[in-house]
Amino acid sequence: MSTIEHIEPTDADGLVATGAYLLDVRNDDEWVLGHAPAATLIPLGELAARAGELPTDRRIAVVCRSGGRSAQATEALVGAGYDAVNVAGGMQAWLAAGLPVVDDAGGPGTVG
C-alpha cells in the first residue's frame, strides 16, 4: 500500500501559486499537445538520471496524464527524501477542473 499523498488539481495549482514546483512526468509527445503553464517536463523514464535538476527546498507536485505514472514518480521521490505529492487524476483531471493547459507554442492545449 502506497503512503504517498494525493492532492486534487485545484490544490496543486494553489501550491504552485505559492511556490511549489510542478513536475510533469509524461512523454515529450504528450507534453507538446498540452501541459500546465508552470510545469517542467522530466519524463518518468529520465527521472532517476535527472533528479538532480529538482529543487530540494520546496514541495514538488507531480503530474502525468491520469495519475499512474505520477504516483510512481512521487513514490520514488518521497523515498529519495523529496517533499513530493501526486496530482490525482493527472492532466485529465487538471483540464476537467478548468485549469489552464497550453501547447508547446503557448496556445490552448489538449490532453490525450
C-alpha distances in whole Angstrom, upper triangle without the diagonal:
4,7,9,12,13,17,20,22,25,23,23,26,27,25,27,30,30,29,26,26,24,23,23,22,23,26,30,31,29,29,33,33,31,29,29,32,31,28,28,27,25,24,21,23,25,22,22,26,26,24,27,28,26,27,25,27,25,22,21,20,19,20,20,22,19,16,14,16,16,12,12,15,14,11,14,16,14,14,18,19,19,19,17,16,15,18,16,18,20,24,24,23,25,28,28,27,31,30,32,32,34,35,36,40,39,39,37,34,32,29,28
4,6,9,10,14,17,19,22,20,19,23,24,22,24,27,27,26,22,22,21,20,20,19,21,24,27,29,26,26,30,30,28,26,26,29,27,24,25,24,22,21,18,20,22,19,19,23,23,21,24,25,22,23,22,24,22,19,17,16,15,17,17,19,17,13,12,13,13,9,10,12,10,8,11,13,11,11,15,16,16,15,13,12,11,14,14,16,17,21,22,21,22,25,25,25,28,27,29,29,31,32,33,37,35,36,34,31,30,26,26
4,7,9,13,16,19,21,19,18,22,22,20,22,25,24,24,20,20,20,19,20,19,22,25,28,30,27,27,31,31,29,26,26,28,26,24,24,24,23,22,19,22,23,20,20,24,24,21,23,24,21,21,20,21,19,16,16,15,15,17,19,21,19,15,14,15,14,10,11,13,10,8,11,12,9,10,14,14,14,13,11,10,11,14,14,17,18,22,23,21,22,26,26,25,28,27,29,29,31,33,34,37,36,37,35,32,31,28,28
4,7,10,13,16,18,16,14,18,19,16,18,22,21,20,17,17,16,16,17,16,19,22,25,27,24,24,28,28,26,23,22,25,22,20,21,21,20,19,17,20,21,17,18,22,21,18,21,21,18,18,17,19,16,13,12,11,11,13,15,18,16,12,12,13,11,8,10,10,7,6,10,10,7,10,13,12,11,10,8,7,7,11,11,14,15,18,20,18,19,23,23,22,25,23,25,25,28,29,30,33,32,33,31,29,28,24,25
4,7,10,13,15,12,11,15,16,14,16,19,18,18,15,15,15,15,16,17,19,23,26,27,24,24,27,27,25,22,20,23,21,19,20,21,20,20,18,22,22,19,20,23,22,19,22,22,18,18,17,18,15,12,11,10,11,13,15,17,16,12,13,14,11,9,12,12,9,9,13,12,10,13,15,14,12,10,8,5,6,9,9,13,14,17,19,16,17,21,21,19,22,21,23,23,26,28,29,32,30,31,30,27,26,23,25
4,7,10,12,10,10,13,14,13,15,18,18,18,15,15,14,14,15,15,17,21,24,25,22,21,25,25,22,19,18,21,19,17,19,20,19,19,18,21,22,19,21,24,23,20,23,23,19,20,19,20,17,13,12,9,10,10,13,15,12,9,11,13,10,8,12,12,9,11,14,14,12,15,18,17,15,12,10,6,5,6,6,9,10,14,15,13,13,17,17,16,19,18,20,20,23,25,27,30,28,29,27,24,23,20,22
4,7,8,6,6,10,11,10,12,15,15,16,13,14,13,14,15,16,18,22,24,25,22,21,24,24,20,18,16,18,17,16,18,19,20,20,19,23,24,21,23,26,24,22,24,23,20,19,20,20,16,12,12,9,10,10,13,15,13,10,13,15,12,11,15,14,12,14,17,16,15,18,20,19,16,13,11,7,6,5,6,9,10,13,14,11,11,15,15,13,16,14,17,18,21,24,26,28,26,27,24,22,21,19,21
4,6,5,6,9,10,11,12,14,16,17,14,15,13,15,15,17,18,22,24,24,21,20,23,22,19,16,14,17,16,16,19,20,21,21,20,24,25,23,25,28,26,24,26,25,22,22,22,22,18,15,14,10,11,11,13,14,12,11,14,16,13,13,17,17,14,17,20,19,18,22,23,22,19,16,14,10,9,6,5,8,9,11,12,8,8,12,11,9,12,11,15,16,19,22,24,27,24,24,22,20,19,17,19
4,5,5,6,9,10,10,12,14,15,13,13,11,13,13,15,16,19,21,22,18,17,20,19,15,13,11,13,13,13,16,17,19,19,19,23,24,21,24,27,24,23,25,23,20,20,22,22,18,15,13,9,10,9,11,12,11,11,14,15,13,14,17,17,15,18,20,19,19,23,24,23,20,17,14,11,9,6,7,8,8,8,10,7,5,9,9,7,10,8,11,12,16,18,21,23,20,20,18,16,16,14,17
4,5,5,6,9,10,11,13,14,13,14,13,15,16,18,19,23,24,24,21,20,22,21,17,15,12,14,14,14,18,19,22,22,23,26,27,24,27,30,27,25,27,25,22,22,23,22,18,15,15,11,13,12,15,16,15,14,18,19,16,17,21,20,18,21,23,22,21,25,26,25,21,18,16,13,12,9,10,11,11,11,12,9,7,10,10,7,9,8,11,13,17,20,22,24,21,21,19,18,18,17,20
4,5,5,6,9,10,11,13,11,13,12,15,16,18,20,24,25,26,23,21,24,23,20,17,14,16,14,15,18,20,21,23,22,26,26,24,26,28,26,24,26,24,20,20,20,19,15,13,12,10,12,12,16,17,16,15,18,19,16,16,20,19,16,19,21,19,19,23,23,22,19,15,13,11,11,9,10,12,12,13,15,12,10,14,14,11,13,11,14,16,19,22,24,26,23,24,22,21,21,19,22
4,5,5,6,9,10,11,8,10,8,11,12,15,17,20,22,23,20,18,21,21,17,14,11,13,11,11,14,16,18,19,19,23,23,20,23,25,22,20,22,20,17,16,18,17,13,10,9,6,9,9,13,15,14,13,16,16,13,14,17,16,14,17,19,17,17,20,21,20,16,13,11,9,9,7,9,11,10,11,14,11,9,13,14,11,13,10,12,14,17,20,21,23,21,22,20,19,19,17,20
4,5,5,6,9,10,9,10,9,12,13,16,18,21,22,23,20,18,20,20,16,13,9,10,9,10,14,16,19,20,21,24,24,22,25,27,24,22,24,21,18,18,19,18,15,12,11,9,11,11,14,16,16,15,19,19,16,17,20,19,17,20,22,20,20,24,24,22,19,16,14,12,12,10,12,13,12,12,14,12,9,12,13,10,11,8,10,12,15,18,19,21,18,19,18,17,18,17,20
4,5,5,6,9,9,11,11,14,16,19,21,24,25,27,23,21,24,23,20,16,13,13,12,13,16,19,21,23,24,27,27,24,27,29,26,24,25,22,19,18,19,17,14,12,12,11,14,14,18,19,19,18,21,22,18,19,22,21,18,21,23,21,20,24,24,23,19,16,15,13,14,12,14,16,15,15,17,15,12,15,16,13,13,11,13,15,18,21,23,24,21,22,21,20,21,21,24
4,5,5,6,5,8,9,12,15,18,20,23,24,26,23,21,24,24,20,17,13,14,11,12,15,18,19,21,22,25,24,21,24,26,23,20,21,19,16,15,15,14,10,8,9,8,11,13,17,19,19,17,20,20,16,17,20,18,16,19,20,17,17,21,21,19,15,12,11,10,12,11,14,16,15,16,18,16,14,17,18,15,16,13,15,17,19,22,23,25,22,24,22,22,22,21,25
4,5,5,4,6,7,10,13,16,18,21,22,24,21,18,21,21,18,14,11,11,8,9,12,15,17,19,20,24,23,20,23,24,21,19,20,17,14,13,15,14,10,9,9,8,11,12,16,18,19,18,21,20,16,18,20,18,16,20,21,18,18,22,21,20,16,14,12,12,13,12,15,17,15,15,18,16,13,16,18,15,16,12,13,14,16,19,20,21,19,20,20,19,20,20,23
4,6,7,9,10,14,16,20,22,24,24,26,23,21,23,23,19,16,12,11,9,12,15,18,20,23,24,27,26,24,26,27,24,22,23,20,18,16,18,16,12,12,12,12,15,16,19,21,22,21,24,23,20,22,24,22,20,23,24,21,22,25,25,23,19,17,16,15,16,15,18,19,18,17,20,18,15,17,19,16,16,12,13,15,17,20,21,22,19,21,20,20,22,22,25
4,6,9,11,15,18,21,23,26,27,29,26,23,26,26,23,19,15,15,12,14,16,20,21,24,25,28,27,24,26,28,24,22,22,20,17,15,16,13,10,10,12,12,16,17,21,23,24,22,25,25,21,22,25,22,20,23,24,21,20,24,23,21,18,15,15,15,17,16,19,21,20,20,23,21,18,20,22,19,19,16,17,19,20,23,24,25,22,24,24,24,25,25,28
4,7,9,13,16,19,22,24,25,27,25,22,24,25,22,18,15,14,10,12,14,17,19,22,22,26,24,21,23,24,21,19,19,16,14,11,13,10,7,8,9,11,14,16,20,22,23,22,24,23,19,21,23,20,18,21,22,18,18,22,21,19,15,13,13,14,16,16,19,22,19,19,23,21,18,21,23,20,21,17,17,19,20,23,23,24,21,24,24,23,25,24,28
4,6,10,13,16,19,22,22,25,22,20,22,23,20,16,13,13,10,10,12,15,16,19,19,22,21,18,20,22,18,16,17,15,11,9,11,9,6,5,6,7,10,13,16,19,20,18,21,19,16,17,19,16,14,17,18,15,15,19,18,16,12,10,10,10,13,13,16,19,16,17,20,19,16,19,21,19,20,16,17,18,19,21,22,24,21,24,23,22,23,22,25
4,6,10,13,16,18,19,21,19,16,19,21,18,14,12,12,8,7,8,11,12,15,16,19,17,15,17,18,15,13,14,11,8,8,10,10,7,6,5,6,8,11,14,17,19,17,19,17,14,16,17,14,13,16,16,13,14,18,16,15,11,10,9,10,12,12,16,18,15,15,19,18,16,18,21,19,20,16,16,16,17,19,19,21,19,22,22,20,21,20,23
4,7,10,12,15,16,18,16,13,16,17,14,10,8,9,7,5,6,9,11,13,14,17,16,14,17,18,15,14,15,13,10,11,13,13,10,9,6,5,6,7,11,14,15,14,16,14,11,14,15,13,12,15,16,13,15,18,17,17,13,12,10,10,10,10,13,15,12,12,15,15,12,15,18,16,17,14,13,13,14,16,16,19,17,19,19,17,18,17,19
4,6,9,12,13,16,14,11,15,16,14,10,10,11,9,6,5,6,7,9,10,13,12,10,13,15,12,11,13,11,9,10,13,14,12,10,7,6,5,6,9,12,14,12,14,12,9,12,13,10,10,13,13,11,14,16,16,16,12,12,10,10,10,10,13,14,11,11,15,15,13,16,19,18,19,16,15,14,15,16,16,19,18,20,20,17,18,16,18
4,6,9,10,12,10,8,12,13,11,8,8,11,10,6,6,5,6,7,9,12,12,10,14,15,13,13,15,13,12,14,17,18,16,14,10,9,6,5,6,9,11,11,12,10,8,11,12,10,11,14,14,13,16,18,18,19,15,15,12,12,10,10,13,13,9,9,13,14,12,14,17,17,18,15,14,12,13,14,13,17,16,18,17,15,15,13,14
4,7,9,12,10,9,13,14,13,11,12,14,14,10,9,6,5,4,5,8,9,8,11,13,11,12,15,13,12,15,17,20,18,16,12,11,7,6,5,9,11,10,10,7,6,10,10,8,10,13,12,12,15,17,16,18,15,16,13,13,11,11,13,13,10,11,14,15,14,16,19,20,21,18,18,15,16,16,15,19,19,21,20,17,16,14,14
4,7,8,6,7,10,11,11,9,12,14,15,11,10,7,7,5,7,9,10,11,14,15,14,15,18,16,16,19,21,23,21,19,15,13,10,8,5,7,10,10,10,8,8,12,12,11,13,16,15,16,19,20,20,22,19,20,16,16,13,13,14,13,10,10,12,15,14,15,18,19,20,18,17,14,15,14,14,17,18,19,18,15,14,11,11
4,6,5,6,9,11,11,11,14,16,17,13,12,8,8,5,8,9,10,11,15,15,14,16,19,17,18,21,23,26,24,22,18,17,14,12,9,10,13,14,13,10,12,15,14,13,16,19,18,18,21,23,22,24,22,23,20,19,17,17,18,17,13,13,15,18,17,18,20,22,22,20,19,16,15,14,13,17,18,19,19,15,14,12,12
4,5,5,6,9,10,10,14,15,16,13,11,8,9,7,11,11,11,13,17,16,15,17,20,17,18,21,24,26,25,23,20,19,16,14,11,12,16,17,17,14,15,18,18,16,19,22,21,21,24,25,24,26,24,25,22,22,20,19,21,19,16,14,16,19,18,18,21,23,23,21,19,15,14,12,10,14,15,17,17,14,14,13,12
4,5,5,7,9,11,14,16,18,15,14,11,12,10,13,14,15,17,20,20,19,21,23,21,22,25,28,30,28,26,22,21,18,15,12,12,15,17,17,15,16,20,20,19,21,24,23,23,27,28,28,29,27,27,24,24,21,20,21,19,16,14,15,19,18,17,20,22,22,20,18,15,13,11,10,13,15,16,16,12,12,11,10
4,6,6,7,8,12,14,16,13,13,10,12,10,12,14,15,16,20,20,19,20,23,21,21,23,26,28,26,24,20,18,15,12,9,8,12,14,15,13,14,17,18,17,19,22,22,22,25,26,26,28,25,25,22,21,18,17,18,15,12,10,12,15,14,14,17,19,19,17,15,12,12,10,10,14,14,15,14,10,9,7,7
4,5,5,6,9,11,12,10,10,7,10,9,12,14,14,15,19,19,17,19,21,18,18,21,24,25,23,22,18,16,14,11,9,10,13,15,16,14,14,18,18,16,18,22,21,21,24,26,25,26,23,23,20,20,18,16,18,16,12,10,13,15,14,14,17,18,18,16,14,10,9,7,7,11,12,13,13,9,9,9,10
4,6,7,11,12,14,12,12,10,13,12,16,17,17,18,22,22,20,22,23,21,21,23,27,28,26,25,21,20,17,15,13,13,16,18,20,18,18,21,22,20,22,25,25,24,27,29,29,30,27,27,24,23,21,19,21,19,16,13,15,18,16,15,19,20,19,17,14,11,9,6,5,8,10,11,11,8,9,10,11
4,7,11,12,15,13,14,13,15,15,17,19,20,21,24,25,23,24,26,23,23,26,29,30,28,26,23,20,18,15,13,11,15,17,19,18,18,22,22,21,23,26,26,26,29,31,30,32,28,28,25,24,21,19,20,18,15,11,12,16,14,13,16,18,17,15,13,9,8,5,7,9,10,10,9,6,6,7,8
4,7,9,12,11,12,11,15,14,17,19,20,20,24,24,22,23,25,22,21,23,26,27,25,23,20,17,16,12,11,10,13,16,18,17,16,20,21,20,21,24,25,24,26,29,29,29,26,25,22,21,19,16,17,15,12,9,10,13,11,10,13,15,13,12,9,6,5,4,7,10,9,9,8,4,5,6,8
4,6,8,7,9,9,12,13,15,18,18,18,21,22,20,20,22,19,18,20,23,24,21,19,16,14,12,10,9,10,13,14,16,15,14,17,19,17,18,22,22,21,23,26,26,26,23,22,19,18,16,13,15,14,10,7,10,12,9,9,13,14,13,10,8,5,5,6,8,11,10,11,10,7,8,8,11
4,6,5,9,10,13,15,17,20,19,19,22,23,20,20,22,19,17,18,21,21,18,17,14,12,11,9,11,11,14,15,17,16,14,18,20,18,18,21,22,20,22,25,25,25,21,20,17,16,15,12,14,14,11,8,11,12,8,9,13,12,11,8,6,5,6,9,10,13,10,11,10,9,10,10,14
4,6,9,11,15,16,19,22,21,20,24,24,21,21,22,18,17,18,21,21,18,17,15,14,14,13,14,15,18,18,21,20,17,21,23,20,20,24,24,22,24,27,26,26,22,21,19,18,18,15,18,18,14,12,15,15,12,12,16,15,13,10,7,6,6,9,10,11,8,10,10,10,12,13,17
4,7,10,13,16,18,21,20,18,22,22,19,18,19,16,14,14,18,17,15,14,12,11,12,12,14,16,18,18,21,19,16,19,21,18,18,22,22,20,21,25,24,23,19,18,16,16,16,14,17,18,15,13,16,16,13,14,17,16,15,11,10,10,10,12,12,14,11,14,14,13,16,16,19
4,7,10,12,14,17,16,15,18,19,15,15,17,13,12,13,16,17,14,13,10,9,9,9,11,13,16,15,17,16,13,16,18,15,15,19,19,17,19,22,21,21,17,17,14,14,14,12,16,16,12,11,15,15,12,14,17,16,16,13,11,10,10,12,12,14,12,15,15,13,15,14,17
4,7,10,12,15,13,12,15,15,12,12,14,10,10,12,15,16,14,14,11,11,10,10,11,14,17,16,18,15,13,17,17,14,15,18,17,15,18,21,19,20,16,16,14,15,15,14,18,18,14,13,17,18,15,17,20,20,20,16,15,13,13,13,12,15,14,17,17,15,17,16,18
4,6,9,11,10,10,13,13,11,12,14,11,11,14,17,19,17,16,13,12,10,10,10,12,16,15,16,13,12,15,15,13,14,18,16,15,18,20,19,20,17,18,15,16,15,15,18,17,14,13,16,18,16,17,21,21,21,18,16,14,13,13,11,15,15,17,18,15,16,15,16
4,6,8,6,6,10,10,7,9,11,9,10,13,16,18,17,16,13,13,10,11,10,13,16,15,15,12,11,14,13,10,13,15,14,13,16,18,16,18,15,17,14,16,15,15,18,18,15,15,18,20,18,20,23,23,24,21,20,17,17,16,15,18,18,21,21,18,19,17,18
4,5,5,6,10,10,9,11,14,13,13,16,19,21,20,18,15,14,11,10,9,12,14,14,13,9,10,13,12,10,13,15,14,14,17,18,17,19,17,19,16,16,15,15,18,17,14,14,17,19,18,20,22,23,24,21,20,18,18,17,15,19,20,22,22,18,18,16,16
4,5,5,8,10,10,10,14,14,13,17,18,21,20,18,14,14,10,10,9,12,14,12,11,7,8,10,8,7,10,12,10,11,15,15,15,17,16,17,14,15,13,15,16,16,14,15,17,19,19,21,23,24,25,23,22,20,20,20,19,23,23,25,24,21,20,17,17
4,6,7,9,10,11,14,14,15,19,20,23,23,21,18,18,14,14,12,15,17,15,14,10,11,14,11,10,13,14,12,13,17,17,16,19,18,20,18,18,17,18,20,20,17,18,21,22,22,24,26,27,29,26,26,23,23,22,20,24,25,27,27,23,22,20,19
4,6,6,6,8,11,11,12,16,18,21,21,20,17,17,14,15,14,17,19,17,16,12,13,15,13,11,14,15,12,13,17,17,15,18,17,19,17,19,18,19,21,22,19,19,22,24,23,25,28,28,29,26,25,23,23,21,20,23,24,26,27,24,23,21,21
4,5,5,6,9,9,9,13,15,18,17,16,13,14,11,13,13,16,18,16,15,11,11,13,11,8,11,12,9,9,13,13,12,14,13,15,13,15,15,17,19,20,17,18,21,23,22,24,27,27,28,25,25,22,23,22,21,24,24,27,27,24,24,21,22
4,6,5,9,10,11,14,15,18,19,18,15,17,14,16,16,19,21,19,17,13,13,15,12,9,12,12,9,9,13,12,10,13,13,16,15,17,17,19,22,23,20,22,25,26,25,28,30,30,31,29,28,26,26,26,24,28,28,31,31,28,27,25,25
4,6,8,9,11,15,16,19,20,20,17,19,17,18,18,21,23,21,20,16,16,18,15,13,15,16,12,12,16,15,13,16,15,18,17,20,20,22,25,25,23,24,27,28,27,29,32,32,33,30,29,27,27,26,24,27,28,30,31,28,28,26,26
4,5,6,8,11,13,17,17,17,14,16,15,16,17,20,22,20,20,16,15,17,15,12,14,16,13,12,15,16,13,15,14,16,16,18,18,20,23,24,21,22,25,26,25,27,30,30,30,27,26,24,24,23,21,24,25,28,28,26,26,24,25
4,5,6,9,10,14,14,14,12,14,13,15,17,20,22,19,19,16,14,16,14,10,12,13,10,8,12,12,9,11,10,13,12,15,16,19,22,23,20,21,25,25,24,27,29,29,30,27,26,25,25,25,23,26,26,29,29,27,27,25,26
4,5,8,9,12,14,15,13,16,16,18,20,23,25,23,23,19,18,19,18,14,15,16,13,11,14,15,11,12,11,14,14,18,19,21,25,26,23,24,28,28,27,29,32,31,32,29,28,26,26,26,24,27,27,30,31,29,29,28,29
4,7,9,12,13,14,12,15,14,17,18,22,24,22,22,19,17,19,18,14,15,17,15,12,15,17,14,14,12,14,14,17,18,20,23,25,22,22,26,26,24,26,30,29,29,26,25,23,23,23,21,23,23,27,27,26,27,25,27
4,6,9,9,10,8,11,11,14,16,20,22,20,20,17,15,17,16,12,12,15,13,10,12,14,12,12,9,11,11,14,15,17,20,22,19,20,24,24,22,25,27,26,27,23,23,22,22,23,21,24,23,26,27,25,26,24,26
4,6,6,8,8,11,13,16,19,22,24,21,22,20,17,18,18,15,14,16,15,11,13,15,13,11,8,10,11,14,16,18,21,24,21,22,25,25,23,26,28,27,27,24,23,23,23,24,23,26,24,28,28,26,28,26,28
4,6,8,9,13,14,18,21,24,25,22,23,21,18,19,19,15,14,16,14,11,11,13,11,9,6,8,10,14,16,19,22,25,23,24,27,27,25,28,30,28,29,26,26,26,27,28,27,29,28,31,31,30,30,29,31
4,7,9,13,15,19,22,26,27,24,25,23,20,21,21,18,16,18,17,13,14,16,14,11,9,9,11,14,18,19,23,26,23,25,28,27,25,28,30,28,29,25,26,26,27,29,28,30,28,31,31,30,31,30,32
4,7,10,13,16,20,23,24,21,23,21,18,18,19,16,14,17,16,13,13,16,14,12,9,7,9,11,15,16,19,22,20,21,25,23,21,24,27,24,25,22,22,23,24,26,26,28,26,29,29,27,28,27,29
4,7,10,13,17,20,20,18,19,18,14,15,17,14,11,14,14,11,11,14,13,11,8,5,6,8,11,12,16,19,17,19,22,20,18,22,24,21,23,20,21,21,23,25,25,27,25,28,27,25,26,24,27
4,6,10,13,17,17,15,16,15,11,12,14,11,9,12,12,9,10,13,13,11,8,6,5,6,9,10,14,16,14,16,19,18,16,19,21,20,21,18,19,19,20,22,22,25,23,25,24,23,23,21,23
4,7,10,14,14,11,14,13,9,10,13,10,8,12,13,11,11,15,15,14,11,9,6,5,6,6,10,13,11,12,15,14,12,16,18,16,18,15,16,16,18,20,20,23,21,23,22,20,20,18,20
4,7,11,11,9,10,9,5,8,10,7,6,10,11,10,11,14,14,15,11,11,7,6,5,6,9,11,8,10,13,13,12,15,17,17,18,15,16,15,17,19,19,22,21,22,21,19,18,16,18
4,7,8,6,9,8,5,8,10,9,9,12,14,13,14,17,18,18,15,14,11,9,6,5,8,8,5,7,10,10,9,12,14,14,16,13,14,13,15,16,17,20,19,20,18,16,15,12,14
4,6,6,7,6,5,9,10,9,11,14,15,15,17,19,19,21,18,17,14,12,9,8,9,8,5,6,9,10,10,12,14,15,17,15,15,13,15,15,16,20,19,20,18,15,13,10,11
4,6,8,8,8,11,13,13,14,17,18,18,20,22,23,24,22,21,17,15,12,10,10,7,5,5,6,8,9,10,12,14,15,14,15,12,14,14,16,19,19,19,17,13,11,7,8
4,6,8,8,10,12,13,14,16,18,18,20,22,23,24,22,21,17,14,11,9,7,5,4,6,6,7,9,11,12,13,16,15,16,15,17,18,20,23,22,22,19,16,13,10,10
4,6,5,6,9,10,10,12,14,15,16,18,20,21,18,17,14,11,7,6,5,5,4,8,9,9,11,13,14,15,17,16,18,16,19,20,21,25,24,24,22,19,16,13,13
4,5,5,7,9,10,11,13,14,15,17,19,20,19,18,15,13,9,10,9,8,8,11,12,12,14,16,17,18,21,20,21,19,22,22,23,27,26,26,24,21,19,15,15
4,5,5,6,9,10,11,12,14,15,17,19,17,17,14,12,9,10,11,11,9,11,13,14,15,17,19,20,22,20,21,19,21,20,21,25,24,25,24,20,19,15,15
4,5,5,6,8,10,10,12,14,15,16,14,14,10,9,6,7,9,9,8,10,13,13,13,16,18,18,20,18,19,17,19,20,20,24,23,24,23,20,18,15,16
4,5,5,6,9,10,10,12,14,15,14,13,10,8,6,8,8,10,10,13,15,14,15,18,19,19,22,20,22,21,23,23,24,28,27,28,26,23,21,18,18
4,5,5,6,9,10,11,12,15,14,14,11,11,9,12,12,13,12,15,17,18,18,21,22,23,25,23,24,23,25,25,25,29,28,30,28,25,23,20,20
4,5,5,6,9,10,11,12,11,12,9,9,8,11,13,14,12,15,17,18,18,21,22,22,24,22,23,21,23,23,23,26,26,28,27,24,23,19,20
4,5,5,6,8,10,11,9,9,6,6,6,9,11,14,12,15,18,17,17,21,22,21,24,21,22,22,23,24,24,28,27,29,27,25,24,21,22
4,5,5,6,9,10,10,10,8,9,9,12,13,16,15,18,20,20,20,24,25,24,27,25,26,25,27,28,28,31,31,32,31,28,27,24,24
4,6,5,6,9,9,11,9,11,11,15,16,18,17,20,22,22,22,25,27,27,29,26,27,26,27,28,27,31,30,32,32,29,28,25,25
4,5,5,6,5,8,6,9,10,14,16,19,17,19,22,22,21,25,26,26,28,25,26,25,26,27,26,30,29,31,30,28,27,24,25
4,5,5,5,6,6,8,10,14,16,19,18,21,23,23,22,26,27,26,28,26,27,27,28,29,29,32,31,33,32,30,29,26,28
4,5,7,10,10,12,13,17,19,22,21,24,26,25,25,29,30,29,32,29,30,30,31,32,31,35,34,36,35,33,32,29,30
4,6,9,10,13,15,19,21,23,22,24,27,27,26,30,31,30,32,30,30,29,31,31,30,34,33,35,35,32,32,29,30
4,7,9,12,15,18,21,24,22,25,28,27,26,30,31,30,32,29,30,29,31,32,31,34,33,36,35,33,33,30,32
4,6,9,12,15,18,21,19,22,25,24,23,26,28,27,28,25,26,26,27,28,28,31,30,32,32,29,29,27,29
4,7,11,13,16,19,18,20,23,22,21,24,26,24,26,23,24,25,26,28,28,31,29,31,30,28,29,26,28
4,7,10,13,16,14,17,20,18,18,21,23,21,23,20,22,22,23,25,25,28,27,29,28,25,25,23,25
4,7,9,12,12,14,17,15,15,18,19,18,20,18,20,20,22,24,25,28,26,28,26,24,23,21,23
4,6,9,8,11,14,12,12,16,17,16,18,16,18,18,21,22,23,26,25,26,24,22,21,18,19
4,6,6,8,10,9,9,12,13,12,15,13,15,15,18,20,21,24,22,23,21,19,17,15,17
4,5,9,9,7,9,12,12,12,15,14,16,16,19,21,23,26,24,25,22,20,18,15,16
4,7,6,5,7,10,10,10,13,13,15,15,18,19,22,25,23,23,20,17,15,12,13
4,5,6,6,9,10,11,13,12,13,12,15,16,18,21,20,20,18,15,13,10,11
4,5,5,6,8,10,11,9,10,9,11,13,15,18,16,16,14,11,9,7,9
4,5,5,6,9,10,10,12,10,13,14,17,20,18,18,15,12,9,6,8
4,5,5,6,9,9,11,11,15,17,20,22,20,19,16,14,12,10,12
4,6,5,7,6,8,8,12,14,17,19,17,17,14,12,11,9,12
4,5,5,6,7,7,10,13,16,18,16,14,11,9,8,7,11
4,5,7,10,10,14,16,20,21,19,18,14,13,11,10,12
4,6,9,11,15,17,21,22,19,18,15,14,13,13,16
4,7,9,12,15,19,20,17,15,12,12,12,12,16
4,7,10,14,16,18,15,14,11,11,12,12,16
4,7,10,13,14,11,10,8,8,10,11,15
4,7,10,11,9,8,6,5,7,8,12
4,7,8,5,5,5,4,7,10,13
4,5,5,5,6,4,7,9,12
4,6,7,9,8,11,12,14
4,6,9,9,12,15,17
4,7,8,12,14,17
4,6,10,13,16
4,7,11,13
4,7,10
4,6
4
